[in-house]
Amino acid sequence: MSKNALLTLITIVAALGGLLFGYDTGVINGTQFYFSKFFDLDPAMKGWVVGSALLGCLVGAVAAGSLANTLGRKFTLILAAFLFTVSAAGSGMPSFLPQEVWLLVVFRIIGGVGIGLASMAAPTYIAEIAPASRRGVLVTFYQLAIVTGFFVVFLATYFIGAGFTEAENVSVGWRWMFWSELIPCLLFLVFTFFIPRSPRWLVLKGREDEARRVLEMLHEPDAAAKELESIKNSIRMEVNREEQSVSIWQKAALPLVIIGTVLSILQQFTGINAVLYYGGDIFEKALGYGQEDVLKQQILLGAVNFLFTFVAMFTVDRFGRKPLIYLGSVGMVSGFILLGGSLYLDQVGLISLIGVLMFIGSFALSMGPVVWVLLSEMFPNSIRSAAMSVAVAAQWAANYVVSQSFPVIAESQANLEGIWNRSLPYFLFSVFIITIIWFTHRYLVETKGKSLEELESVWAKKYGEIK
């Protein structure tokens, strides 16, 4: 097997954490339509069950930094795979367990912890094994895996649901939808034992010979030697400046942490997960689709999300990070204006569907993958794990806020009976998307084509050297 093929294969294995991220969060879309009826949930309780996993994500993301530094990126991914498996098995509520909604919440939180761990460890691991020339496209494998997970789970829930009547889906169908996740969970759990450790982590732990072997396995000899020397020089500078224990709150580091955190929050405030989690409710209650069409429309969402992520993969290293954010933000706003406008004017139909799909596609080629690429690139070696944990934890906190509040706002009297005529959530999201354009122009720097060590000086020129 060629070195490029091996590098790609290892990246795919690590990115399975993203597939389970997408699968685990996407399965709630197909199941909540039915388990909400099984447990007779009101809008606030529905938001709690859907959003509870995100609290686990927050815990996992906070813990991921120290775990990734102590256990390494590889074994943090293995732990995440184990938690995914436990969550998938328990969320289906087998008959020997009490049929109580609180227990479903517990298993969703366990899965959320796994997502939080994987969402930090996987892109960090991929960025640390990838050469600068391919890092953008390889890190976007993680986002591709996320949307693949969404697409696959939409297909799975559709075909599972099609095999039952609506009453049977309410009683047992949603359980099989959860259990379908066990297949990718077990694959991820097994395969992660066979990937190498991160060479940067190995050098940080003084295991230079192991790091050299990993780099020589993945890169050409000259490139491997250059990469190892670059890592050693970077870490040597950190040791000389006593930066191994550098605080993310010091004056020069804090701006990067804040920028990464705000970027993560804005990614969620686009409303992407409101659409992906509550797609069934949006199509049925807002757009007037019949129940038999709900799962079909979710497949369409997943397909667009999947296809446009490929666009991002083939353009992120060619066009750069910032141009994709600008392009995608304009597309997202345009999509929500079509959707919100059609609802406001009572002209729902094809134009509304086009608006939803335009939003999904625009997110998939911009804020979806590009945020993960930037987060994996913007933090220096000395604070990468800790800073990533803060940014990703904030992302899950923002995701929870959106997921908990969306059904309450969408089903509020102000939205349903007031002047907004069901359009309020989409115009609120549009305000945040416009903010992304300003924030990107004002605070982000272009990072394409530079090594992680080179990027330290790029960010230092803009915000100061970390000492």
Secondary structure per residue as TSV (DSSP state, phi and psi in degrees):
chain	resnum	aa	ss	phi	psi
A	1	M	-	360.0	134.4
A	2	S	-	-68.6	160.6
A	3	K	H	-64.3	-39.6
A	4	N	H	-63.9	-39.9
A	5	A	H	-66.6	-40.9
A	6	L	H	-65.1	-42.1
A	7	L	H	-60.2	-42.5
A	8	T	H	-65.7	-41.4
A	9	L	H	-63.6	-44.2
A	10	I	H	-64.1	-39.5
A	11	T	H	-60.7	-42.6
A	12	I	H	-62.3	-41.3
A	13	V	H	-62.5	-47.7
A	14	A	H	-62.1	-37.4
A	15	A	H	-70.6	-13.3
A	16	L	H	-58.6	-25.5
A	17	G	H	-60.8	-36.2
A	18	G	H	-70.8	-37.3
A	19	L	H	-60.3	-42.3
A	20	L	H	-71.0	-32.9
A	21	F	H	-54.8	-53.0
A	22	G	H	-65.2	-42.8
A	23	Y	H	-64.6	-47.2
A	24	D	H	-67.6	-39.2
A	25	T	H	-78.7	-30.3
A	26	G	H	-76.5	-29.1
A	27	V	H	-62.9	-24.7
A	28	I	H	-67.0	-27.4
A	29	N	H	-62.6	-51.3
A	30	G	H	-71.7	-33.9
A	31	T	H	-82.8	-34.9
A	32	Q	H	-63.5	-26.5
A	33	F	H	-61.1	-32.1
A	34	Y	H	-100.4	-43.1
A	35	F	H	-70.8	-20.6
A	36	S	H	-63.6	-36.0
A	37	K	H	-76.5	-36.5
A	38	F	H	-61.1	-44.6
A	39	F	T	-94.1	-1.7
A	40	D	T	55.0	59.7
A	41	L	-	-88.7	140.5
A	42	D	-	-85.2	171.7
A	43	P	H	-56.4	-41.7
A	44	A	H	-65.5	-42.0
A	45	M	H	-69.9	-35.9
A	46	K	H	-60.5	-43.9
A	47	G	H	-62.3	-35.6
A	48	W	H	-67.4	-45.8
A	49	V	H	-63.4	-45.1
A	50	V	H	-66.2	-42.7
A	51	G	H	-82.7	-14.4
A	52	S	H	-59.6	-38.0
A	53	A	H	-59.3	-30.1
A	54	L	H	-70.8	-26.4
A	55	L	H	-66.7	-38.7
A	56	G	H	-63.2	-39.4
A	57	C	H	-59.1	-41.6
A	58	L	H	-61.8	-46.0
A	59	V	H	-62.0	-45.3
A	60	G	H	-62.2	-40.7
A	61	A	H	-67.2	-38.5
A	62	V	H	-64.8	-41.1
A	63	A	H	-77.2	-19.8
A	64	A	H	-62.3	-37.5
A	65	G	H	-61.1	-51.4
A	66	S	H	-68.5	-37.5
A	67	L	H	-65.3	-41.9
A	68	A	H	-65.0	-32.5
A	69	N	H	-77.8	-33.7
A	70	T	H	-84.7	-54.6
A	71	L	T	-84.1	-25.0
A	72	G	-	98.6	161.2
A	73	R	H	-62.9	-41.1
A	74	K	H	-60.4	-50.8
A	75	F	H	-77.0	-19.1
A	76	T	H	-67.2	-38.7
A	77	L	H	-66.5	-38.1
A	78	I	H	-63.2	-43.0
A	79	L	H	-61.8	-41.6
A	80	A	H	-60.4	-42.3
A	81	A	H	-61.6	-40.3
A	82	F	H	-63.1	-43.7
A	83	L	H	-66.1	-38.1
A	84	F	H	-57.1	-44.1
A	85	T	H	-64.7	-45.1
A	86	V	H	-60.8	-44.0
A	87	S	H	-63.3	-44.9
A	88	A	H	-62.8	-41.7
A	89	A	H	-66.4	-42.6
A	90	G	H	-79.3	-31.1
A	91	S	H	-64.9	-24.1
A	92	G	T	-73.9	-4.0
A	93	M	-	51.5	64.6
A	94	P	-	-56.1	159.1
A	95	S	T	-61.9	-25.1
A	96	F	T	-78.7	-5.5
A	97	L	S	-97.8	151.6
A	98	P	-	-59.8	136.1
A	99	Q	-	-87.8	70.1
A	100	E	-	-121.6	141.1
A	101	V	H	-65.9	-29.6
A	102	W	H	-63.5	-32.4
A	103	L	H	-71.6	-37.1
A	104	L	H	-59.4	-41.6
A	105	V	H	-61.3	-41.5
A	106	V	H	-58.7	-47.5
A	107	F	H	-68.9	-32.4
A	108	R	H	-66.0	-38.5
A	109	I	H	-65.6	-40.6
A	110	I	H	-59.2	-45.9
A	111	G	H	-62.4	-35.9
A	112	G	H	-62.7	-39.1
A	113	V	H	-59.7	-41.8
A	114	G	H	-61.5	-42.0
A	115	I	H	-62.5	-44.3
A	116	G	H	-60.3	-41.7
A	117	L	H	-64.1	-47.7
A	118	A	H	-66.6	-35.8
A	119	S	H	-67.5	-22.0
A	120	M	H	-94.8	-45.7
A	121	A	H	-72.4	-38.8
A	122	A	H	-66.5	-54.1
A	123	P	H	-65.1	-31.9
A	124	T	H	-65.1	-45.4
A	125	Y	H	-60.3	-47.5
A	126	I	H	-61.5	-44.2
A	127	A	H	-62.1	-32.6
A	128	E	H	-84.2	-12.8
A	129	I	H	-102.7	-9.2
A	130	A	S	-92.9	142.5
A	131	P	-	-70.5	155.2
A	132	A	H	-56.6	-37.5
A	133	S	H	-67.3	-22.2
A	134	R	H	-118.1	1.3
A	135	R	H	-62.7	-41.6
A	136	G	H	-58.7	-49.9
A	137	V	H	-69.3	-35.2
A	138	L	H	-71.4	-38.4
A	139	V	H	-67.0	-31.7
A	140	T	H	-70.4	-13.1
A	141	F	H	-57.1	-33.9
A	142	Y	H	-64.1	-46.8
A	143	Q	H	-66.7	-37.7
A	144	L	H	-60.0	-41.1
A	145	A	H	-64.1	-38.0
A	146	I	H	-60.3	-50.1
A	147	V	H	-72.0	-27.9
A	148	T	H	-64.0	-41.5
A	149	G	H	-60.0	-42.8
A	150	F	H	-60.6	-47.0
A	151	F	H	-64.9	-45.2
A	152	V	H	-63.4	-42.3
A	153	V	H	-69.1	-32.0
A	154	F	H	-65.6	-39.8
A	155	L	H	-63.6	-44.8
A	156	A	H	-62.5	-46.3
A	157	T	H	-67.4	-32.4
A	158	Y	H	-64.9	-50.0
A	159	F	H	-71.3	-33.8
A	160	I	H	-65.4	-46.7
A	161	G	H	-63.8	-34.5
A	162	A	H	-67.9	-20.1
A	163	G	T	-84.0	-4.2
A	164	F	S	-126.0	158.6
A	165	T	-	-74.2	168.9
A	166	E	H	-60.3	-41.4
A	167	A	H	-62.8	-38.5
A	168	E	H	-70.6	-34.6
A	169	N	I	-64.7	-36.6
A	170	V	I	-66.4	-34.9
A	171	S	I	-89.5	-44.6
A	172	V	I	-132.0	-23.3
A	173	G	I	-59.0	-43.2
A	174	W	H	-64.5	-26.5
A	175	R	H	-66.7	-45.1
A	176	W	H	-66.0	-29.7
A	177	M	H	-63.2	-43.6
A	178	F	H	-64.2	-44.8
A	179	W	H	-66.9	-22.2
A	180	S	T	-61.5	-21.4
A	181	E	T	-71.0	-17.3
A	182	L	H	-60.5	-30.1
A	183	I	H	-63.4	-56.8
A	184	P	H	-66.8	-28.9
A	185	C	H	-59.4	-48.7
A	186	L	H	-68.3	-36.5
A	187	L	H	-62.1	-45.0
A	188	F	H	-63.7	-43.7
A	189	L	H	-59.8	-41.0
A	190	V	H	-74.3	-48.9
A	191	F	H	-68.3	-30.4
A	192	T	G	-67.1	-19.1
A	193	F	G	-68.5	-17.7
A	194	F	G	-103.1	-3.5
A	195	I	S	-86.3	152.8
A	196	P	-	-75.7	166.1
A	197	R	-	-75.7	160.5
A	198	S	-	-65.6	128.7
A	199	P	H	-62.9	-33.2
A	200	R	H	-67.4	-39.9
A	201	W	H	-65.3	-39.9
A	202	L	H	-62.6	-42.0
A	203	V	H	-66.2	-41.5
A	204	L	H	-58.6	-31.9
A	205	K	T	-91.9	7.9
A	206	G	T	78.8	17.3
A	207	R	-	-105.4	64.8
A	208	E	H	-65.2	-39.4
A	209	D	H	-62.4	-40.9
A	210	E	H	-65.1	-40.6
A	211	A	H	-61.9	-41.6
A	212	R	H	-61.6	-42.9
A	213	R	H	-63.7	-39.7
A	214	V	H	-64.2	-47.0
A	215	L	H	-64.5	-40.1
A	216	E	H	-68.7	-27.5
A	217	M	H	-71.0	-30.9
A	218	L	H	-102.6	-25.3
A	219	H	S	-123.7	162.7
A	220	E	-	-64.9	152.6
A	221	P	H	-51.4	-47.7
A	222	D	H	-64.1	-43.1
A	223	A	H	-66.4	-38.2
A	224	A	H	-64.3	-44.0
A	225	A	H	-64.3	-42.1
A	226	K	H	-64.8	-41.9
A	227	E	H	-65.2	-42.7
A	228	L	H	-62.5	-43.4
A	229	E	H	-64.5	-38.9
A	230	S	H	-62.5	-43.1
A	231	I	H	-63.8	-45.5
A	232	K	H	-63.0	-41.9
A	233	N	H	-63.7	-42.9
A	234	S	H	-61.7	-46.6
A	235	I	H	-70.1	-35.0
A	236	R	H	-62.4	-40.6
A	237	M	H	-63.6	-38.2
A	238	E	H	-65.7	-41.6
A	239	V	H	-65.6	-43.6
A	240	N	H	-61.3	-32.0
A	241	R	T	-97.1	8.4
A	242	E	T	55.8	45.3
A	243	E	-	-95.0	-0.7
A	244	Q	T	-63.3	-28.4
A	245	S	T	-110.4	24.1
A	246	V	-	-60.8	142.5
A	247	S	-	-87.1	140.8
A	248	I	T	-72.0	-9.1
A	249	W	T	-97.0	1.8
A	250	Q	S	-68.1	162.8
A	251	K	T	-55.9	-44.2
A	252	A	T	-79.2	-30.6
A	253	A	H	-78.7	-33.2
A	254	L	H	-57.9	-41.7
A	255	P	H	-58.4	-39.9
A	256	L	H	-65.3	-41.6
A	257	V	H	-63.4	-43.1
A	258	I	H	-64.8	-44.1
A	259	I	H	-61.8	-46.8
A	260	G	H	-62.6	-37.9
A	261	T	H	-68.3	-46.1
A	262	V	H	-63.4	-39.7
A	263	L	H	-60.5	-42.4
A	264	S	H	-63.5	-43.0
A	265	I	H	-64.5	-43.9
A	266	L	H	-64.4	-32.7
A	267	Q	H	-57.6	-41.2
A	268	Q	H	-77.4	-33.2
A	269	F	H	-75.7	-1.2
A	270	T	T	-65.9	-21.7
A	271	G	-	94.4	10.5
A	272	I	H	-57.7	-44.6
A	273	N	H	-80.1	-19.0
A	274	A	H	-63.3	-41.6
A	275	V	H	-70.5	-42.2
A	276	L	H	-75.4	-35.6
A	277	Y	H	-77.4	-39.7
A	278	Y	S	-111.3	25.8
A	279	G	H	-55.6	-38.8
A	280	G	H	-60.8	-44.9
A	281	D	H	-66.5	-39.9
A	282	I	I	-62.6	-46.8
A	283	F	I	-68.2	-36.3
A	284	E	I	-79.8	-49.9
A	285	K	I	-89.8	-36.7
A	286	A	I	-89.1	-40.4
A	287	L	S	-102.3	-4.6
A	288	G	-	79.2	17.1
A	289	Y	-	-74.3	149.1
A	290	G	-	-73.0	159.5
A	291	Q	H	-60.2	-32.0
A	292	E	H	-69.2	-17.1
A	293	D	H	-96.7	-10.2
A	294	V	H	-60.0	-50.6
A	295	L	H	-67.3	-31.5
A	296	K	H	-64.2	-41.9
A	297	Q	H	-66.3	-33.3
A	298	Q	H	-64.3	-36.8
A	299	I	H	-62.1	-39.9
A	300	L	H	-63.1	-42.6
A	301	L	H	-58.9	-47.5
A	302	G	H	-62.4	-38.0
A	303	A	H	-66.2	-44.2
A	304	V	H	-64.8	-43.9
A	305	N	H	-57.3	-43.8
A	306	F	H	-65.6	-49.4
A	307	L	H	-65.8	-41.5
A	308	F	H	-75.8	-18.8
A	309	T	H	-66.8	-33.2
A	310	F	H	-62.7	-38.0
A	311	V	H	-58.4	-44.2
A	312	A	H	-63.1	-42.1
A	313	M	H	-58.8	-38.4
A	314	F	H	-90.2	-1.5
A	315	T	H	-121.8	-17.2
A	316	V	H	-65.1	-34.9
A	317	D	H	-89.8	-11.1
A	318	R	H	-94.3	-50.3
A	319	F	H	-90.6	-26.0
A	320	G	-	103.4	170.2
A	321	R	H	-78.6	-48.3
A	322	K	H	-64.5	-43.3
A	323	P	H	-58.5	-36.4
A	324	L	H	-67.1	-37.2
A	325	I	H	-64.0	-43.8
A	326	Y	H	-60.6	-49.4
A	327	L	H	-61.0	-47.4
A	328	G	H	-65.8	-36.8
A	329	S	H	-64.4	-42.3
A	330	V	H	-61.4	-42.3
A	331	G	H	-65.6	-39.9
A	332	M	H	-64.3	-45.1
A	333	V	H	-61.4	-43.5
A	334	S	H	-61.2	-41.3
A	335	G	H	-63.5	-44.2
A	336	F	H	-71.9	-28.5
A	337	I	H	-65.8	-40.8
A	338	L	H	-63.7	-46.0
A	339	L	H	-66.6	-52.0
A	340	G	H	-63.4	-39.6
A	341	G	H	-65.3	-40.2
A	342	S	H	-67.2	-35.3
A	343	L	H	-68.9	-45.6
A	344	Y	H	-60.4	-37.6
A	345	L	T	-92.3	4.0
A	346	D	T	58.9	40.3
A	347	Q	-	-120.2	43.5
A	348	V	-	-69.3	150.4
A	349	G	S	155.1	-136.6
A	350	L	H	-60.3	-39.8
A	351	I	H	-64.4	-34.0
A	352	S	H	-67.2	-44.3
A	353	L	H	-63.1	-41.6
A	354	I	H	-60.6	-40.0
A	355	G	H	-61.4	-44.9
A	356	V	H	-61.9	-46.8
A	357	L	H	-67.5	-35.4
A	358	M	H	-64.4	-41.3
A	359	F	H	-62.4	-48.8
A	360	I	H	-60.4	-48.2
A	361	G	H	-61.9	-41.0
A	362	S	H	-67.2	-39.4
A	363	F	H	-63.9	-41.5
A	364	A	H	-65.2	-28.0
A	365	L	T	-96.2	1.8
A	366	S	T	-134.3	-93.6
A	367	M	H	-63.8	-24.6
A	368	G	H	-62.1	-68.2
A	369	P	H	-78.7	-35.2
A	370	V	H	-66.6	-35.4
A	371	V	H	-61.2	-42.6
A	372	W	H	-66.0	-37.9
A	373	V	H	-62.6	-48.2
A	374	L	H	-64.3	-41.0
A	375	L	H	-63.9	-34.3
A	376	S	H	-75.6	-15.3
A	377	E	H	-105.8	-27.6
A	378	M	H	-84.1	-17.8
A	379	F	S	-99.7	134.8
A	380	P	-	-62.6	159.3
A	381	N	G	-51.3	-40.2
A	382	S	G	-67.0	-23.9
A	383	I	G	-124.6	7.3
A	384	R	H	-58.1	-50.6
A	385	S	H	-63.0	-47.6
A	386	A	H	-65.6	-43.8
A	387	A	H	-67.3	-40.5
A	388	M	H	-59.9	-39.8
A	389	S	H	-62.4	-42.6
A	390	V	H	-64.3	-47.0
A	391	A	H	-64.3	-43.9
A	392	V	H	-71.0	-35.9
A	393	A	H	-62.0	-42.0
A	394	A	H	-63.4	-35.8
A	395	Q	H	-61.6	-43.3
A	396	W	H	-71.6	-33.7
A	397	A	H	-63.4	-43.3
A	398	A	H	-65.3	-39.2
A	399	N	H	-59.7	-42.0
A	400	Y	H	-63.4	-44.0
A	401	V	H	-58.7	-46.0
A	402	V	H	-65.4	-45.8
A	403	S	H	-67.8	-37.0
A	404	Q	H	-73.0	-37.7
A	405	S	H	-86.9	-25.8
A	406	F	H	-57.9	-50.5
A	407	P	H	-64.3	-30.7
A	408	V	H	-68.7	-46.0
A	409	I	H	-67.9	-44.5
A	410	A	H	-63.3	-31.9
A	411	E	T	-104.4	13.7
A	412	S	S	-77.4	158.0
A	413	Q	H	-63.8	-37.2
A	414	A	H	-59.4	-37.1
A	415	N	H	-82.1	-39.6
A	416	L	H	-83.2	-36.5
A	417	E	T	-116.3	-12.4
A	418	G	S	-84.3	-161.5
A	419	I	T	-69.9	-16.6
A	420	W	T	-77.5	-25.9
A	421	N	T	51.6	50.7
A	422	R	T	77.4	4.2
A	423	S	-	-98.5	-8.7
A	424	L	H	-54.2	-49.1
A	425	P	H	-58.1	-35.4
A	426	Y	H	-77.2	-31.5
A	427	F	H	-74.3	-32.5
A	428	L	H	-63.4	-45.4
A	429	F	H	-61.4	-36.3
A	430	S	H	-61.9	-35.5
A	431	V	H	-61.1	-43.4
A	432	F	H	-67.4	-36.1
A	433	I	H	-65.6	-40.0
A	434	I	H	-61.7	-36.8
A	435	T	H	-61.2	-33.5
A	436	I	H	-59.6	-40.7
A	437	I	H	-60.9	-47.5
A	438	W	H	-63.8	-45.2
A	439	F	H	-62.5	-42.4
A	440	T	H	-62.2	-45.8
A	441	H	H	-63.8	-38.2
A	442	R	H	-82.7	-35.9
A	443	Y	H	-121.2	-20.5
A	444	L	-	-91.4	152.7
A	445	V	-	-116.9	154.1
A	446	E	-	-76.6	134.5
A	447	T	-	-120.7	0.9
A	448	K	T	-64.7	144.0
A	449	G	T	76.4	7.5
A	450	K	-	-114.3	145.7
A	451	S	-	-69.0	162.7
A	452	L	H	-61.2	-35.3
A	453	E	H	-71.3	-38.9
A	454	E	H	-63.3	-36.2
A	455	L	H	-66.9	-24.7
A	456	E	H	-58.7	-42.3
A	457	S	H	-72.6	-32.1
A	458	V	H	-62.9	-49.4
A	459	W	H	-68.4	-33.7
A	460	A	H	-64.0	-37.2
A	461	K	H	-62.8	-30.9
A	462	K	H	-88.6	-37.0
A	463	Y	H	-123.0	-2.2
A	464	G	-	108.1	151.4
A	465	E	-	-80.8	138.1
A	466	I	-	-81.2	122.9
A	467	K	-	-125.1	360.0
